């Protein structure tokens, strides 16, 4: 697939990281499909509303002031409208130059194209 298509997919991660930095749960959840699934250690979220509620609580509490950068390790297109992306992602708190090892994750993402946007359908994270 074209680098233009890859760039469009990766723009979703820029938007998510920016929303996280702004502690904007609504904008963060807008990067997900309505029926998206998020799975991680101790986490199972179903649907955009569940993601929005969870992130709003996190941003108001334990995640306050943190950042969540993503670095793509691979992008693979299953079709012109479906991509699987693997990222190295981390949660970095104020005053930290680097995230602690327990906050570094490998994440597998499935994204689909919705008109001119790419939305997350599912992600699964594990400790890196």
C-alpha positions as CSV (number, residue, x, y, z in Angstrom):
1,X,0.0,0.0,0.0
2,X,1.1,3.6,-0.5
3,X,3.0,5.6,2.0
4,X,0.1,8.1,1.8
5,X,-2.2,5.5,3.1
6,X,0.2,4.5,5.9
7,X,0.6,8.2,6.9
8,X,-3.2,8.5,7.1
9,X,-3.4,5.5,9.4
10,X,-0.6,6.7,11.6
11,X,-2.2,10.2,11.9
12,X,-4.8,8.4,14.2
13,X,-2.0,7.8,16.7
14,X,-0.9,11.5,16.6
15,X,-4.5,12.5,17.3
16,X,-4.8,10.0,20.2
17,X,-1.5,11.2,21.8
18,X,-2.5,14.8,21.4
19,X,-5.9,14.1,23.0
20,X,-4.2,12.3,25.9
21,X,-1.8,15.2,26.4
22,X,-4.8,17.6,26.6
23,X,-6.6,15.1,28.9
24,X,-9.5,15.2,26.4
25,X,-11.4,11.9,26.8
26,X,-14.0,12.8,24.2
27,X,-11.5,13.5,21.5
28,X,-9.5,10.4,22.5
29,X,-12.5,8.2,22.3
30,X,-13.4,9.7,18.9
31,X,-10.5,7.8,17.5
32,X,-12.3,4.6,18.2
33,X,-15.2,2.9,16.3
34,X,-18.5,2.9,18.1
35,X,-18.2,-0.9,19.0
36,X,-14.4,-0.9,19.5
37,X,-12.7,-3.2,22.0
38,X,-9.7,-2.4,24.2
39,X,-7.9,-5.2,26.1
40,X,-4.9,-4.9,28.4
41,X,-3.7,-6.0,31.8
42,X,-6.8,-5.7,34.0
43,X,-8.7,-3.8,31.2
44,X,-11.6,-4.8,29.0
45,X,-13.5,-2.0,27.5
46,X,-16.4,-2.4,25.0
47,X,-17.5,0.5,22.9
48,X,-16.6,4.1,22.5
49,X,-18.8,5.2,25.4
50,X,-17.0,2.8,27.8
51,X,-13.6,4.0,26.4
52,X,-14.7,7.7,27.0
53,X,-15.8,7.0,30.6
54,X,-12.7,5.1,31.4
55,X,-10.4,7.7,30.0
56,X,-12.3,10.6,31.6
57,X,-11.9,8.9,35.0
58,X,-8.2,8.2,34.3
59,X,-7.4,11.7,33.1
60,X,-9.1,13.2,36.2
61,X,-7.2,10.8,38.5
62,X,-4.3,8.5,38.1
63,X,-3.3,9.5,34.5
64,X,-3.5,13.3,35.2
65,X,-0.7,15.2,33.5
66,X,0.7,12.1,31.8
67,X,1.6,11.6,28.1
68,X,1.1,8.5,25.9
69,X,3.4,8.5,22.9
70,X,3.2,5.7,20.3
71,X,6.0,4.6,18.0
72,X,4.9,2.3,15.1
73,X,7.0,-0.8,14.7
74,X,4.9,-2.1,11.8
75,X,1.9,-1.3,9.6
76,X,0.3,-4.0,7.6
77,X,-2.7,-3.6,5.3
78,X,-5.1,-6.5,5.2
79,X,-7.1,-4.6,2.6
80,X,-7.3,-1.0,1.4
81,X,-9.7,-0.3,4.3
82,X,-8.2,-2.4,7.1
83,X,-4.8,-2.1,8.8
84,X,-3.0,-3.9,11.6
85,X,-0.4,-1.7,13.4
86,X,2.0,-2.7,16.1
87,X,3.3,0.1,18.3
88,X,5.6,0.6,21.2
89,X,3.5,2.8,23.5
90,X,4.3,4.2,27.0
91,X,2.8,6.2,29.7
92,X,5.1,9.0,30.9
93,X,4.3,11.0,34.0
94,X,5.3,14.6,34.8
95,X,9.0,14.8,35.8
96,X,9.9,11.6,34.1
97,X,12.4,11.6,31.2
98,X,11.6,8.0,30.4
99,X,8.7,5.8,31.3
100,X,9.2,3.1,33.9
101,X,9.5,-0.4,32.4
102,X,6.0,-1.5,33.7
103,X,4.5,1.4,31.7
104,X,6.0,0.4,28.4
105,X,3.7,-1.7,26.2
106,X,3.6,-3.5,22.9
107,X,0.2,-2.8,21.4
108,X,-1.5,-4.5,18.4
109,X,-4.2,-2.3,16.8
110,X,-6.8,-3.0,14.1
111,X,-8.0,0.1,12.3
112,X,-10.6,0.5,9.5
113,X,-11.3,3.3,7.2
114,X,-14.5,5.2,7.8
115,X,-14.9,7.7,4.9
116,X,-11.8,9.8,5.2
117,X,-10.8,8.7,8.8
118,X,-9.2,5.7,10.2
119,X,-10.7,4.4,13.5
120,X,-9.5,1.9,16.0
121,X,-11.7,-1.2,16.0
122,X,-9.6,-3.1,18.6
123,X,-6.4,-3.0,20.5
124,X,-4.6,-5.3,22.8
125,X,-1.6,-4.3,24.9
126,X,0.9,-6.3,26.9
127,X,3.9,-5.2,28.8
128,X,7.0,-4.8,26.6
